[in-house]
Amino acid sequence: MGWKWPWAKSPGDADLRVERKSAGGYGFVALHTQSEAAWTRPDYAALAREGFMRNPVVHRSVRLISEAAAAMPWLLFEGAQERSDHPLLAMLRQPNPRAGGVAFLEALYGHLLMSGNAYVELVEAGDARELHLLRPDRVAVVADGSGWPMAIEHREGSAKRRIALSGDGEGGALHLTLFHPLDDHYGFPPLQAALMALDIHNAAARWNKALLDNSARPSGALVYAPKEGGNLSEDQYERLKTELEEGYSGATRAGRPMLLEGGLDWKAMGLTPKDMDFIEAKNAASRDIALAFGVPPMVLGIPGDNTYANYQEANRAFYRMTVMPLVTRTASELSGWLGPRFGPDLRLTFDADQIDGLAMERAAVWERVGAADFLSEDEKREAVGYGPRA
């Protein structure tokens, strides 16, 4: 056959023999279509709308992590000495006049979880210093000729401004990222790893809602089979379709009897209980979303795959494996960025002894240390993180 049609002919086409076949008066056309699934775009705005703003599992996971992480109390050390009163701690308690420390950190962790990136701007005017968050979808990283990030560009409408990432001079910005295996400048959001589960969860909810609006069953088949044969005229077809849409569709018209005449017969289509088992499909998608964020499904109230003995164990694992690593990473970045501006050898960390979720674990450690007769009192205090008694 002439496979090169309809492209431009080549010199060798003259020798091609075009094969022709006859179907003997009968025609057959086969149309096979298999469309690709439509997925949510993996950008910040789409993930925020379809995830945080429309999906309860994503919404609760992000809020649970960000609120737990923001509630962690800060500790500041200057060398080996703890400082309880310091301008850096005061700025973290009130970063700017519009946001307190907890609200500021909740938004920062939320940006990290939804975008994989968080941008903090330091505004300095003499001795006054303020911290402000920049929305990730309005920021772009600017690299130098060697590919190293040197600044960020913030866009607000048609206005653009460049903020240096270095600590030289006044002001500057900090770019926090989550690990991305294929990008040198931007982080990878956890929700993007669970994008398929997110779309399945949302699609199941939309389909379930559509079924409920249609009396929990799909549309049936309206069969026209008069005794004398024939088809509906175009006017009859349009009138019948209008009557069905206006009189028998929608949740308020569910169960309304249908009056048929003139050879019309209704063939209802039903769904089996297995087909209507949306709950298990949604729970499976919910578990995948929770897994991507590092939240035990038991903490979110998702049934199935409860690998923890009780809620207390799941909550402790949530703090140990998700919240504390995130806060440790953030404290390290803030220490390296803000520490040199406030004094030498400053280090931020958090007070794990004040985490309610780890109270039982902390009590068990104190009990074991207290029962160790071979340790002195000062050695016991050092083992649980306290200095010698004055």
C-alpha positions as CSV (number, residue, x, y, z in Angstrom):
1,M,0.0,0.0,0.0
2,G,1.0,3.6,-0.5
3,W,1.9,4.4,3.1
4,K,3.5,7.7,2.3
5,W,0.2,9.4,1.4
6,P,-0.7,12.2,2.1
7,W,2.9,13.4,2.6
8,A,5.0,14.8,-0.2
9,K,5.9,12.3,-2.9
10,S,9.5,11.1,-3.2
11,P,11.3,9.9,-6.3
12,G,10.7,6.2,-5.4
13,D,6.9,6.6,-5.2
14,A,6.5,6.0,-8.9
15,D,7.3,2.3,-8.5
16,L,4.9,1.7,-5.7
17,R,2.0,-0.6,-6.3
18,V,-1.2,0.6,-4.6
19,E,-3.2,-2.3,-3.4
20,R,-7.0,-2.1,-3.7
21,K,-9.6,-4.3,-2.2
22,S,-13.3,-4.7,-2.8
23,A,-15.8,-5.4,0.0
24,G,-18.3,-6.9,-2.3
25,G,-21.0,-4.2,-1.7
26,Y,-20.7,-4.3,2.1
27,G,-18.9,-1.6,4.2
28,F,-17.4,-1.9,7.6
29,V,-16.0,0.9,9.7
30,A,-14.3,0.3,13.1
31,L,-13.5,3.2,15.4
32,H,-11.3,2.5,18.4
33,T,-10.6,5.3,20.8
34,Q,-8.8,5.2,24.1
35,S,-8.4,8.6,25.6
36,E,-5.7,9.4,28.1
37,A,-6.8,10.2,31.7
38,A,-7.0,13.9,32.5
39,W,-4.8,14.8,35.5
40,T,-4.6,18.0,37.5
41,R,-1.8,20.3,36.5
42,P,1.1,20.0,39.0
43,D,1.5,23.8,39.5
44,Y,0.9,25.6,42.8
45,A,-2.4,27.2,41.9
46,A,-4.0,24.0,40.5
47,L,-2.7,21.9,43.5
48,A,-4.1,24.5,45.9
49,R,-7.5,24.6,44.3
50,E,-8.0,20.9,43.6
51,G,-6.2,19.8,46.8
52,F,-6.3,22.1,49.7
53,M,-9.5,23.9,48.7
54,R,-11.6,21.0,47.5
55,N,-10.2,17.8,49.0
56,P,-10.8,17.2,52.8
57,V,-7.9,14.8,53.1
58,V,-5.4,17.2,51.7
59,H,-6.9,20.1,53.6
60,R,-6.7,18.3,56.9
61,S,-3.2,16.8,56.3
62,V,-1.7,20.2,55.5
63,R,-3.4,21.9,58.4
64,L,-2.4,19.1,60.8
65,I,1.3,19.2,59.9
66,S,1.5,23.0,59.7
67,E,-0.3,23.6,62.9
68,A,1.7,21.0,64.8
69,A,5.0,22.3,63.5
70,A,4.1,25.9,64.1
71,A,3.2,25.1,67.7
72,M,6.7,23.8,68.5
73,P,8.4,26.2,70.9
74,W,11.7,27.7,69.8
75,L,15.0,27.5,71.8
76,L,18.0,29.7,71.0
77,F,21.6,28.8,72.0
78,E,24.6,31.0,71.8
79,G,27.4,28.5,71.8
80,A,26.4,26.1,74.6
81,Q,24.5,28.7,76.6
82,E,20.7,28.9,76.2
83,R,19.3,32.4,75.6
84,S,15.7,32.9,76.8
85,D,15.6,36.6,75.9
86,H,17.0,37.7,72.6
87,P,16.0,40.0,69.6
88,L,15.9,36.9,67.3
89,L,13.4,35.1,69.5
90,A,11.4,38.3,69.8
91,M,11.2,38.6,65.9
92,L,10.1,35.0,65.6
93,R,7.4,35.6,68.1
94,Q,6.1,38.6,66.1
95,P,7.6,38.6,62.6
96,N,5.7,41.6,61.4
97,P,2.7,43.7,62.6
98,R,0.2,41.7,60.5
99,A,1.2,38.2,61.6
100,G,2.1,36.6,64.8
101,G,4.7,33.9,65.1
102,V,2.4,30.9,65.0
103,A,0.3,32.2,62.0
104,F,3.5,33.1,60.2
105,L,5.0,29.6,60.6
106,E,1.7,27.9,59.7
107,A,1.7,29.8,56.3
108,L,5.4,29.0,55.8
109,Y,4.9,25.2,56.4
110,G,1.8,25.4,54.2
111,H,3.7,26.8,51.3
112,L,6.4,24.1,51.7
113,L,3.8,21.3,51.7
114,M,1.7,22.7,48.8
115,S,4.5,24.0,46.6
116,G,7.7,22.4,47.9
117,N,9.1,26.0,48.2
118,A,8.8,28.7,50.8
119,Y,10.2,32.2,50.4
120,V,10.9,34.5,53.4
121,E,11.9,38.2,52.9
122,L,13.8,40.1,55.6
123,V,13.0,43.8,55.6
124,E,15.5,45.9,57.6
125,A,15.4,49.6,58.4
126,G,18.0,50.5,60.9
127,D,17.4,48.4,64.0
128,A,13.9,47.5,62.9
129,R,13.6,44.1,61.3
130,E,10.5,42.3,59.9
131,L,9.9,38.9,58.2
132,H,7.4,38.5,55.4
133,L,6.3,35.5,53.4
134,L,6.1,35.6,49.6
135,R,3.6,33.4,47.7
136,P,5.4,30.7,45.8
137,D,3.5,31.2,42.5
138,R,4.6,34.8,42.4
139,V,8.3,34.1,42.8
140,A,11.0,32.9,40.3
141,V,14.6,32.0,41.1
142,V,17.2,34.0,39.3
143,A,20.5,32.1,38.6
144,D,23.9,33.5,37.6
145,G,25.9,32.4,34.6
146,S,27.1,29.2,36.3
147,G,23.6,28.2,37.3
148,W,23.9,29.1,41.0
149,P,20.8,30.8,42.5
150,M,21.6,34.4,43.3
151,A,18.3,36.2,43.8
152,I,14.5,35.7,43.5
153,E,12.2,37.8,41.4
154,H,8.8,38.6,43.0
155,R,5.9,39.6,40.7
156,E,2.9,41.5,41.8
157,G,0.7,42.3,38.8
158,S,2.9,44.0,36.3
159,A,5.4,45.1,38.9
160,K,8.6,43.1,39.4
161,R,11.4,43.4,42.0
162,R,14.5,41.4,42.6
163,I,15.6,40.3,46.1
164,A,19.1,39.0,46.8
165,L,19.5,35.6,48.3
166,S,22.9,36.4,49.9
167,G,23.2,37.8,53.4
168,D,25.2,40.8,52.3
169,G,23.8,44.3,53.0
170,E,20.3,45.0,54.3
171,G,17.3,42.8,53.7
172,G,17.5,39.7,51.6
173,A,15.5,36.5,51.1
174,L,15.6,32.9,52.2
175,H,14.4,30.1,49.9
176,L,13.4,26.9,51.7
177,T,12.9,23.8,49.5
178,L,11.9,20.2,49.9
179,F,14.1,17.7,48.1
180,H,13.6,17.5,44.3
181,P,15.5,14.8,42.4
182,L,15.3,16.5,39.0
183,D,15.5,20.2,39.8
184,D,18.4,22.2,41.2
185,H,16.4,25.3,42.2
186,Y,12.9,24.3,43.1
187,G,11.5,21.9,45.6
188,F,9.1,19.0,45.1
189,P,5.7,19.2,46.8
190,P,4.4,16.0,48.6
191,L,1.0,16.5,47.0
192,Q,2.4,16.1,43.5
193,A,3.5,12.6,44.4
194,A,-0.1,11.8,45.3
195,L,-1.6,13.6,42.3
196,M,-3.2,10.4,40.9
197,A,-4.8,9.6,44.2
198,L,-6.0,13.2,44.5
199,D,-7.8,13.1,41.1
200,I,-9.3,9.7,41.8
201,H,-10.6,10.9,45.2
202,N,-12.1,14.0,43.7
203,A,-13.5,12.2,40.6
204,A,-15.2,9.6,42.8
205,A,-16.8,12.3,44.8
206,R,-18.1,14.1,41.7
207,W,-19.4,10.8,40.2
208,N,-21.1,9.8,43.4
209,K,-22.8,13.3,43.6
210,A,-23.9,12.9,39.9
211,L,-25.5,9.5,40.7
212,L,-27.3,10.9,43.7
213,D,-28.7,13.7,41.6
214,N,-30.0,11.0,39.2
215,S,-31.7,8.8,41.8
216,A,-28.5,6.8,42.4
217,R,-28.6,5.1,39.0
218,P,-27.3,5.8,35.5
219,S,-29.5,6.8,32.7
220,G,-31.5,4.0,31.1
221,A,-32.4,3.3,27.5
222,L,-35.7,4.6,26.0
223,V,-36.6,2.1,23.3
224,Y,-39.0,3.0,20.4
225,A,-40.4,-0.1,18.9
226,P,-43.8,0.4,17.3
227,K,-45.6,-2.6,15.8
228,E,-45.7,-1.0,12.4
229,G,-42.0,-0.2,12.5
230,G,-40.4,3.2,11.7
231,N,-38.4,5.8,13.5
232,L,-39.2,9.0,15.4
233,S,-39.3,12.1,13.4
234,E,-36.8,14.9,14.2
235,D,-39.6,17.0,15.9
236,Q,-40.8,14.0,18.0
237,Y,-37.2,13.2,19.0
238,E,-36.5,16.8,20.2
239,R,-39.8,17.0,22.1
240,L,-39.2,13.7,23.8
241,K,-35.7,14.7,24.8
242,T,-36.9,18.0,26.2
243,E,-39.6,16.3,28.3
244,L,-37.1,13.9,29.8
245,E,-34.7,16.6,30.7
246,E,-37.3,18.9,32.2
247,G,-39.6,16.4,33.8
248,Y,-37.5,13.4,35.0
249,S,-33.9,14.5,35.7
250,G,-32.5,15.9,38.9
251,A,-32.7,15.0,42.6
252,T,-36.1,16.6,43.2
253,R,-37.7,14.5,40.5
254,A,-36.2,11.2,41.6
255,G,-38.7,8.3,41.5
256,R,-41.3,10.2,39.5
257,P,-43.2,7.7,37.3
258,M,-42.9,8.0,33.6
259,L,-45.9,7.9,31.2
260,L,-45.0,6.2,27.9
261,E,-47.0,6.0,24.8
262,G,-46.7,5.2,21.1
263,G,-44.4,2.2,21.3
264,L,-42.0,3.6,23.8
265,D,-40.5,1.3,26.4
266,W,-38.0,2.2,29.2
267,K,-35.2,-0.2,29.9
268,A,-33.6,0.8,33.2
269,M,-29.9,0.2,33.9
270,G,-28.9,-0.7,37.4
271,L,-25.6,-0.8,39.3
272,T,-24.5,-3.7,41.3
273,P,-23.4,-3.1,44.9
274,K,-19.8,-3.7,43.8
275,D,-20.1,-1.0,41.2
276,M,-21.4,1.4,43.8
277,D,-18.6,0.7,46.3
278,F,-17.1,4.2,46.1
279,I,-16.2,4.1,49.8
280,E,-13.4,1.7,49.5
281,A,-12.0,3.4,46.4
282,K,-12.0,6.8,48.2
283,N,-10.4,5.3,51.3
284,A,-7.6,3.8,49.2
285,A,-7.0,7.2,47.5
286,S,-7.2,8.9,50.9
287,R,-4.5,6.5,52.3
288,D,-2.2,7.3,49.4
289,I,-2.6,11.0,50.0
290,A,-1.9,10.6,53.7
291,L,1.1,8.5,52.9
292,A,2.6,11.2,50.7
293,F,2.2,13.8,53.5
294,G,3.5,11.4,56.2
295,V,0.3,11.4,58.2
296,P,-0.8,8.1,59.6
297,P,-4.3,7.3,58.3
298,M,-5.5,6.5,61.8
299,V,-4.8,10.1,62.8
300,L,-7.1,11.3,60.0
301,G,-9.8,8.8,60.8
302,I,-9.3,6.8,57.5
303,P,-10.3,3.2,58.0
304,G,-8.0,0.3,56.9
305,D,-4.3,-0.3,57.0
306,N,-4.0,0.7,60.7
307,T,-0.6,-0.6,61.4
308,Y,-0.4,1.1,64.8
309,A,-1.7,-0.5,68.0
310,N,-3.6,2.6,69.0
311,Y,-4.1,6.3,68.3
312,Q,-1.4,7.3,70.8
313,E,1.2,5.3,68.9
314,A,0.1,6.8,65.6
315,N,0.3,10.3,67.0
316,R,3.8,9.7,68.3
317,A,4.9,8.3,64.9
318,F,3.4,11.4,63.3
319,Y,5.5,13.7,65.4
320,R,8.7,11.7,65.2
321,M,8.7,11.0,61.4
322,T,6.9,14.0,60.0
323,V,6.7,17.1,62.2
324,M,10.1,17.0,63.9
325,P,12.2,16.5,60.7
326,L,10.3,19.4,59.1
327,V,10.9,21.7,62.1
328,T,14.5,20.6,62.4
329,R,15.1,21.5,58.7
330,T,13.5,24.9,59.0
331,A,15.4,25.7,62.2
332,S,18.7,24.9,60.5
333,E,17.9,27.1,57.5
334,L,16.7,30.0,59.7
335,S,19.8,29.7,61.9
336,G,22.2,29.9,59.0
337,W,20.3,32.9,57.5
338,L,19.3,35.0,60.5
339,G,22.0,33.9,63.0
340,P,24.9,36.0,61.6
341,R,22.7,39.1,61.5
342,F,22.0,38.9,65.3
343,G,25.3,37.7,66.6
344,P,28.0,35.1,66.3
345,D,27.4,31.4,67.1
346,L,23.6,31.5,67.3
347,R,21.7,28.3,66.8
348,L,17.9,27.8,66.7
349,T,16.3,24.5,67.7
350,F,13.0,23.4,69.3
351,D,12.0,22.2,72.8
352,A,11.0,18.6,72.4
353,D,10.1,18.4,76.1
354,Q,7.1,20.6,75.5
355,I,5.5,18.5,72.8
356,D,2.3,17.0,74.1
357,G,2.3,14.2,71.6
358,L,5.6,12.8,73.0
359,A,4.6,13.1,76.7
360,M,4.4,9.3,77.2
361,E,7.7,8.7,75.5
362,R,9.4,11.4,77.6
363,A,7.9,10.0,80.8
364,A,9.3,6.6,80.0
365,V,12.8,8.0,79.4
366,W,12.7,9.9,82.7
367,E,11.6,6.8,84.5
368,R,14.5,4.7,83.1
369,V,17.0,7.5,83.9
370,G,15.6,8.0,87.4
371,A,15.9,4.2,88.1
372,A,19.6,4.2,87.1
373,D,21.4,4.0,90.4
374,F,24.8,4.0,88.8
375,L,24.3,7.7,87.6
376,S,24.8,10.8,89.7
377,E,22.2,13.5,89.8
378,D,24.1,15.7,87.4
379,E,24.6,12.8,85.0
380,K,20.9,12.1,85.1
381,R,20.1,15.7,84.4
382,E,22.5,15.7,81.5
383,A,21.0,12.5,80.1
384,V,17.5,14.1,79.8
385,G,18.9,17.4,78.3
386,Y,19.3,19.6,81.4
387,G,22.5,21.2,82.7
388,P,23.9,20.6,86.2
389,R,22.1,21.9,89.2
390,A,23.4,25.4,90.1
